[in-house]
Amino acid sequence: MIICRTPFRVSFFGGGTDYPGWYREHGGQVLSTAIDKFCYITLRYLPPFFEHKIRAVYSKIEQCQSLEDIKHPAIRETLRFMNFDRNVEIHHDGDLPARSGMGSSSSFTVGLLHALYALKGQMPSKEQLARESIQIEQDLIKETVGSQDQCAAAYGGFNHIIFHKDGEIEVRPLTLSRSRLTELSDHLMLFYTGIMRTASDVADTYVENLGAKEALLRTMHGMVDEGIKIVQSNRCICGFGELLNEAWSAKRSLSPNISNGVVDDFYARARENGAIGGKLIGAGGGGFLLLFVPPSARERVREELSELLHVPFTFCRHGSQIIFYEPQSADYRQSERDRRNRSISSFRELGTLKD
């Protein structure tokens, strides 16, 4: 039995420049942090004494005979990538809802990949987990996703992630004092808008034409450097919130699908009650709204947005981790081979038998 815990992330600046279609030509960078909200993957070899050979439990339950029968694309393609041909059972639990902008799909892929390696008795590096998860999502599943979420999930921590034109990805942990990190954390509030969306659907509305947004994306790229300067200096931390407001205005210009009237209303009401800046986390459209709020205004903002779920969070130093590892005591490989060579009767209810 394996249990893998993988963090979700909050991205501050640079989103959009992490799509390979952009950074392979221009380079890209983001500033993001892992947070203390997690995706849990429980994995085990499934004993060959069931009617199914693969069982996957997430918001749905799939019981399949073969890889091709699996409907969940990340499960199917990650098993295929690993050349996994054993009976397996997979359970997913998440601290936050899926399709909400917190990088949950990439955390799932990183976590599943990590757990499968552990099940095989192998220990991949953080760089390997990130790189292979990017390959699975972008090349095998063919999702319209960037390359930052997989890095945040694999590495953890507060990072400056740089995407080079040659495809190399550099993850630089930010050097900050504990007091400065605490000060930043104390100014952040996270609210769930309740609007579910699929990130790739939103991203599809602007990723295909990123070249036409060159000036805007270069501005967003530069905001990463400015954000790092603010948090690493003795300047008032409120400058970080003001920059978030500028970045959100810039990002909204990428596509009309990034925001909407409901989100704009939440954001305006928060600003009227003391929030300095903020943004929708992830591709946009809905999901989680991050706000930069001075501690003196937190209660006012909380009351103003009382219809939304407030999700307190802190930064997380750790990336994907195997938190439980118990190698299988029984070896079912011979039983699995034997079963493949036999036609096993379907399982039946007693009441269906006829004399």
Salt bridges, closest charged atoms under 4 A:
GLU25 OE2 - HIS26 NE2 3.85
ASP36 OD1 - LYS37 NZ 3.14
GLU68 OE2 - ARG80 NH1 3.69
GLU77 OE2 - ARG76 NE 3.00
GLU77 OE1 - ARG80 NE 3.03
GLU89 OE1 - ARG44 NE 2.74
GLU89 OE2 - ARG55 NH1 2.91
GLU89 OE2 - HIS91 NE2 3.32
GLU127 OE2 - ARG131 NE 3.01
ASP149 OD1 - ARG9 NE 2.63
GLU170 OE1 - HIS164 NE2 2.95
GLU170 OE2 - ARG172 NE 2.76
GLU183 OE1 - ARG180 NH1 2.90
GLU214 OE2 - ARG218 NE 3.02
GLU226 OE2 - ARG235 NH2 2.98
ASP264 OD2 - ARG252 NH2 3.05
ASP265 OD2 - ARG269 NH1 3.19
GLU304 OE2 - ARG269 NE 2.77
GLU307 OE2 - ARG269 NH1 2.93
ASP331 OD2 - ARG333 NH2 2.68
GLU336 OE1 - ARG86 NE 2.76
GLU336 OE1 - ARG340 NH2 3.92
ASP338 OD1 - ARG342 NE 2.97
